[in-house]
Amino acid sequence: MATLLALLACLTCCTHEDPAWFTDTTAAAGIRFEHCNGFTGRYIYPETVGGGIALFDYDNDGWLDIYLVNGNLLDGSSAPQHTNKLYRNNHDGTFTDVTARAGVGDTGIGQGCCAADYDGDGHVDLFVTNIGPDRLYHNNGDGTFTEVSAAAHIDSKLWGQTCAFFDFDGDGWLDLYVQNYVTYNPDSEHGSRGDYASPRTFAGAPDLLFRNNRDGTFTEVGKQAGISRPDGRGMGAVCADLDGDGDLDLFVANDAMENFYFVNQGNGTFRDESVRSGLAYDQNGASESSMGADVGDVDGDGKLDIVCPALRAEGCALYIRRENGFEERSRVARLAAATRPYTGFSPNLGDFDHDGDLDLFLCNGGVSANPGVGPAGDYVKRYGVRDQLLRNDGRGGFDAVGTAAGPHFQRELVGRGSAVGDLDNDGDLDLVLVNLRGKAVVLRNDGARGNWLMLNLRGKRGNREAVGAFVTLTVDGRTQVRTIAGCGGYLSQNDRRIHFGLGSATTAERVEIRWPDGKRQALTAVAANQILTVEQK
């Protein structure tokens, strides 16, 4: 008994001394953003989605800024309009709202966003999806943006969701993928039973693909390229080299139907291999209500895998890359059991503890009411659930971190968009979250103790952020891989810089970069604990 008491005392002491993985610093950071989904009590279907985030350096000072997408009133009310917000990083843990000066305070029914230097002028531009006309903002290089959708020939006016800049045709210039959700009719059935209707109430909508003309304009080629299926209900996407052949493929996470997988043929077209690849359905052969998606090497075999959360009782899917396709392995990875109690929206893979493998954050939030809360109940109580942090066991399995993740993970919120990146340039991965009818949240990473390395890749003119680059790092004889994907999570874009956790190692023996054009560049004996800018030779 004495031995047992001593052991318990030790465990209690150790747990007390260990800080939480994440600390909520929203108020101290000066982020004062509250999402409006236009809720009126009529359960209008567009109220269920929205809330994208982009982490990008709009002013080229080497620090991540934050762009948050807001919704708006849906009933034609003349009440004050809500706007998207841009927060400039002050380099001291705080941010300043520069929306008005920057000119990016769109008042549409906002959904998602992405950012990239599409015209090669050295400044990162911004794209926003809406229910209705989407917006392309050109960065003027002086802290302001100009809305150029019409001038750039971006004509997308459907129900936009996830979007991504990526070079689909291999010409060295970033093209634009715009995902659409459903064909929405405001007169359609909504919440006739005091809750939201099923997405099956609505017909699907085709996605769009805008080819970069290299002169500041785009041409829509989705149908010709083979990615514009009219039946999709897209919620999330992955734009990455999923089959390892050097060009960028497209995975589409669909709601209440099978997922799509379009394999790049290297000639400006894609082949639909949704079913053949193993990505269309779960391991039982059933379609799920897939939400966002993220990509990374979960099991450490050097190939890119996909995580894709879904509705409560369905669980988060985990598609592991095999030689001839993908295998859904959420049960074996213990991910299915851990996530089935929740509806998940935005997944973020990252080495949050610097031990050399990819952990998983899930931004969760309901779309159907929690049991026991009637139509008259508080919105957040009706649809709020807890976010989750799951630690990789080093073999591709996941275990819930639980209360050690921090107090935020005990709160029930209606989570939607999330993005991961190093906001304070201290080498670990922080999180930014948007919650429906709630405040945005900034979570500072305080739990990573190991060493790290971050690479800021600088590619050629038409793709300065090196979207599509694939990096292999060797440390202590073990390899890790990362890629710069076109988008991540739900409606959001993560930090473009590549992050590795190194554990106790103080040096990476070798870093090999496969640039988007296929050229390779190697670095040796790279010191840990630095943000290293690498220019393509």
N, C-alpha and C positions, 0 to 999 in steps of 0.2 A: 504493500500500500504506500509506503514511504517513497519507494522508487517511482511509483505511478504519479504521486503528487508532485514529485520533483520534475518529472517529465512534463506534466501539464503546466507547471509554473514556467518551465523553460520555453515551452511552445507559446504560452501567453505572452511572455516577455518578448520573444522574437517577433511575434506578430505585431505587438504594440510598437516596436522600434521601426518596423518596415513601413515606409510611407505608402499611401495608396498609389496605384499605378497612375491615376489621373486626378487632377485637381481642377475644379470649376473656377475659371478666372474671368468669366464673362463680364462681370461688373467692373472689376479692376482694369480690364482691357479696354473699357469704354465702348463695348458693343451693345448698342441699344436698338435692337431690331426685333419687332414682333410680327409674326406672320399672320396675314389675313387670308382666310380661305372663303370668305363671303358667306359664311353660314347664316341661314335665315330661319331654320327650323323646318324647311320644306324638303330637306335632304336632296338637294340638287347634285347630280352626280359629279360635276367638276370640283365640288368641295373636297373630294377624297384625295386629291393629288396636288403636287406642286412642291416648291421649296428647294430648288437647286442651289448649288454653291460652286464657285470657282476660286481656287487659290492660285494666284499668279502675280507676277511682279510687273505692274502696269507702268511704273515710273523708272524702271531699270536701276534701282538702288541696291539690288542684291537681297531684298527682303520681301517675303510673301505678303501681298495685300489680299483682302477678302471681298468678294462680291456675293451678295445674297439676293435671291430672287423672291419676290413677294407675289401674293395673289391679289384679288380685288373683289369688290362686291359684284354679284352676278345677277342682280334683279333690276338693273337699270337705275338704281338709286342715285340721287344727286349728292349723297354724302361725300365727304372728302376722300379723294383717291389715295390709295397706298402705293408706295413706290419701292422699286428695288434699291439696294444700297451698296455703295462702294466705300470700303474703309481702308485708308492708307496706314501702313505699318510705320510706327514712330521709332522703332528700333529699341524700345525700352519696355516691351510687354504691353504697350497701349496702342490704340488705333484712333484715327481721326476720320470722321465722316466727311468725305469729299464728293459726295454724290452730285450736289448741285453744281459745283465748279467743273466736275468732270463731264457732266451732261449725260449720265447714264441712268437716270432715275425713271426708267420706263414705268408706265402706269397700266400696262396691260394685265391680263390674267396670266401671270407669269408661271412658268413651269421649270425649265432647266437652263443651263448655260455651259459654254465652253470658251476657251481663249487660246489664241495662237497668232503668230505674226504671219498672216496669210499672204501679204504682199511683199515680204522680204525687206521692209524698210528699217528693221531693227527695233520695232515697238510692237508689243503684244496687243492684238485686237480682241474684240469681245463679241460673242453671238449669244442671243437670248431666245428661247422658244416660249411661245404663248399659246393659249387657246385663242386663235386668231393670228393676225400678222406677226411674224417673227421679226427680230431686230438684229442688224449687223452694225456694230460700232467700230469705226476706224480710229485707231489711236493716233493722235496728232503729234505725239512726242513732247508736248508741253504741259502734260497733266490733264488735257481735255480730249474728248472723243467727238466724232461726228457720225451721226446716224446715216448710213449709206446703203441701206437695203435695196432701194429702187435702183440707185446708180450701179450697184454691183450685180443687178439682175437676180437678186434673191427673192423669189416669189413663193413664199411658203405661208399659207394662211389656214392651215388645218389645226388639229389639236397636237401641237408639238410636244415632244417629251425629251428624251436624251438626245444630245447632239455631240458631234465630235469632228475635229479637224484631223485628217490623216491623208496620206498620199496613196490613194488606191491604185493609180495607174503608173506609179514608178517614174514619173517625169521630174521628180525633185521638188514639186510644189504641193502645198497642202490643199487638199480638197475638203469639202464639207458634207458630212452625213447628218441628215435631219430625220429623226424618228417621229412617226405620228402614231397616236394611240387608237382612237376610234373615230368614226364618222358621227359627229355629235349633232343631234337635233334637240333644241331646247324644249320642244313640245313632247319629247319622249317621256316614258314613265320614269319617275324618280322614286321617292320614298313613300310609296302608297301604304306601307305597313309600318311607318315610323322608323325606317332604317333605309340604308342606301340600296339601290337596285344592283343586280349582278351586271358585270361588264358584258355578259352575253346578251344583254338587252340591246346592245349597239353593234352595228356592223363594223368591221375592221377598216383600216385606212392604209394606203400605200406610203412607204417611206420614200424619202427623196435623197438624191446624191448629186451634189453640185461640183462639177469639175472646174478646177481653177484654170482660168484662161491666161494667167500670168500678167494681166494688165489691170488688175483690180476688179475684174468682173468674173462671173461664174456662169456655167451652162448646166442646166439640170439634165442628167443622163441616167437616172435611176432605172428606168425601164430597159434602156439599151444595155446597161451594165448587168442587169439580171438580179437586182436586189429589191425591186419594187413590187412585192406581192400585195395584192389588194385586200387580203384577208387578215393581215397582221394586226395585233393589238400590242404594239411594242411599249415596253416600260423601261428596259435597260439594254445595254449593248456593250460589246467588247470589240475593239478594233485593234488587232494584234496579229503577229505571225503565229497562228495557232497550230499550223502543220509543219513548221520548221523549214519551209522552202525559200524563205527570204522575202516574200511579199506579204501584205497585210490582208488578213481575212476578216470576216464580219460575223459575229454571233449576236443574235437578237433574242432577248428574253421577252416572251409574250405572256400576256395576262389571260388566264382561262382558256388556253389552247397550247398546242405544241410550240416549242422554240424553233427558230430558224438558224441555219448555219450556212453561210455563203463562202465558198472557197475561192480565193483569188486565182485566176488562171494565168496571170502574168501578162495579159494582153488587153487590160482595161475592162474585162468582164469577170463575172463570178459564176460558179456552178453551185446549185442548191444541193447540199448534201446533208440536209437536216436529219433525216431518219437514218441514213446510212452511217453517219458519224457517231450515233449514240447520244446526241445532244438534244433531240426533240422531246424525249420523254424521261420520266424518272425510271428507277430500276425495276418498277413493277409494270412498265409499259404504259403508264398513264400520264396524261398532260397535267401540268400544274399551273397555278396562278403565279407565274414568275414575276418578280419585281425588278430590282436592280441587278447588276452583275459586276464582278471584278475578276482579274486575272493575275496569276502568279504561280510559282512552282511550290505547291503545298507539300509535296512528299519528297522533295530534294533529289529528284531524278534528272534534273536538267531540262524538263519539258514544262510547258505552260498549262496550268489547270484553270478551271473556272468554278467560282462559287456563285450561287444564285438563290437568294431567299424567296420564300413564297408565303402563302396564307397559313394562318394557324391550322394545325393538324396536318399540314403537308410537310413542313420542315424545310430547312435550307439544303438545296441540292449541291453536291460536290462532284464535278465531272473531272476525272483524272485522265490525263492524256496517256494513251497507249500507242503501240506502233501503228495500228490501223484505225484509230479513232479514239473515242472517249468512253470511259466506264463510270457510271454513277455509283459513288462509294460513300454516300453520307452515313449509312448505317455502320459500316466498318470503321469509319472515322469518328464515330460517336457524335456526329453532328446532327443527325436526324433526331435522336432522342432529346438532345439539349435544346433544340430550336422549335420543336413541334408545338410547345405551348404558346408561341408568339407568332404574330404576323410580322415578317421582316421586310424591310424596304431597301436599305442601302448597306451593302457589304463593303468593308475596307480591309484588304490584306496588307499587313506590314509587320516588320520585326519590332514590335513595341517594347520588348525587353532586351534586345541586342544579344540574343543567344544564337543567332545564325539561322533561324527558320521563321516562316511567316505565320503570325498570329492573325486572328480575325475579330474585327469589330462589326457588330450588327446594329444598325439604327432601326428600331422597331416601332410600329404603330398600327393600330387596328383600322379596319375598314368596315367591320360589323361590330355591333355593340357588345361590350363585355356582359357576361351573364349577370342578371340581377339589377341592371341599371336601365330604367325605363326611358322613354322618349323625352320626358321632361328633365332628365338628369343633366348635370354639367357635361359639356362636350368632352373635356379631357378625361373625366371619369368614365364616360361611355366608351371611349376609344383608346385611352392611354394604356401603354404597357411599358415594361422596362427594356432598356437597351442591354446588350450583352457584349462581354469581352471573353473570348475563348483563346486559350493558350495552346500553341502547337507543341506536341510532346516530342518533336524531333523526328517522328516517323510518319507524319501526316495525319495523326489523330489529334482531336481537340478536346480540351477539358475547360469547363467554365471556371473563370477566375473567381467569381462570386463577390463577396463584400470587399475583398482586397482591391478590387478594381477602383473603388472610390464611392463616395456618397451619391454621385450622379446616378449610379447604376441601381439605386434603390428607388428612384423616382419613376413615376408612371407618366409618360408623355406620348404625344401622337407624333412620333418621329417619321421623317421622310428623308430629305437629303442629308448626306454627310460627306465630308472630304477630309483627307489626311495629308499632313505636311508639317514641315519644321517651321513653325511660326516665329520662334525666337532664335533661330540659328545656333542652338545648343547641341545639335546632332541627334536629337530623338524626334519621334513622330507625334505630333499633336493632332487634335481633332476639332472640327467645326461642324455643328449640327443645326438643322432647321426643323422646327416642330410646328405642325399645323395648329393654328390658333394658340400659339405659344411663343416664347422668347427663343431666339437663337442661343446656342450654347458653345462656349469655347472651353475645351478640356486640354489643360497643359499636362504633358507627360512628365511625371516625376518618378517613375518606377524603373526606368532603364538605367542599369548600372554598368554594363559592359562597354567596350570600345565600339567605335563606329567609323564609317566612311561614307561620305556623300559626294556624288559626282554631278557636276553641272555641265552637261554635254552641250556643246555649241556646234551645230551642223552647218551645212552650206546655206546659201542665201534663201532659197525657197522653203527651207525646213530648218530654221535656226534652232528650234527646240529639240531637234533630232527625234521627232515622233516616229516610233517604230524601231529605234535602236535596241539592240539586245546585248547585254553585258554579262560576262562570266567572270566571277571573282574566285580566286583560289587563296585560302587561308588555312594554315595548319594541315595542308593536304586535302582539304575538303572544298568542294565547289558550291557556289551559290549563283543563281541567275536572276536577272531582273530585266524588265523591258519598260520602255516608255510607251504606254498605251494611249489611244486617242481619248478615252474617257474612263471614268471609274465610279463605282457606287450607283446611286440612283440620281439622275438628272444633274450630275456634278462632275467636276474635274479636280484631280488631286495635284499636289506638288509635282512638277515635271522632273525635279531632280531625283536621281537614283540613290536610294539609301540601302546600306548594308549594316547589319549588326555583326560585330567581330568577336564578341565574347571577351576573353582575356588577351587575345592576340593584339600586338602593337603594330604589326605590319601585315599588309596583304602581299603575298608572294607575287601574284600576277593578277592583272586586270586586263581582260581582252574585250574590246568594243567592236561589235559588228554594226557599222553605221547603216542608216537607212538605204544607202546606195549599194550596200554589200561589201564595201571596203572594210578592212580590219585594221585595228590599231591596238598595240599592246603596251602596257605599263608594267614595270616590275618594281618590287620593293617599295610599295606605296605606304607611307606612314598613316597610321590610324588617326582618328579624331580631327579631321579636317574636311572642309568643303572645298573640293578640288574642281576647278574649271578646266575642262579638256576641250580644246579646239580640234576639229577634224582636220587632219593634214591633207 
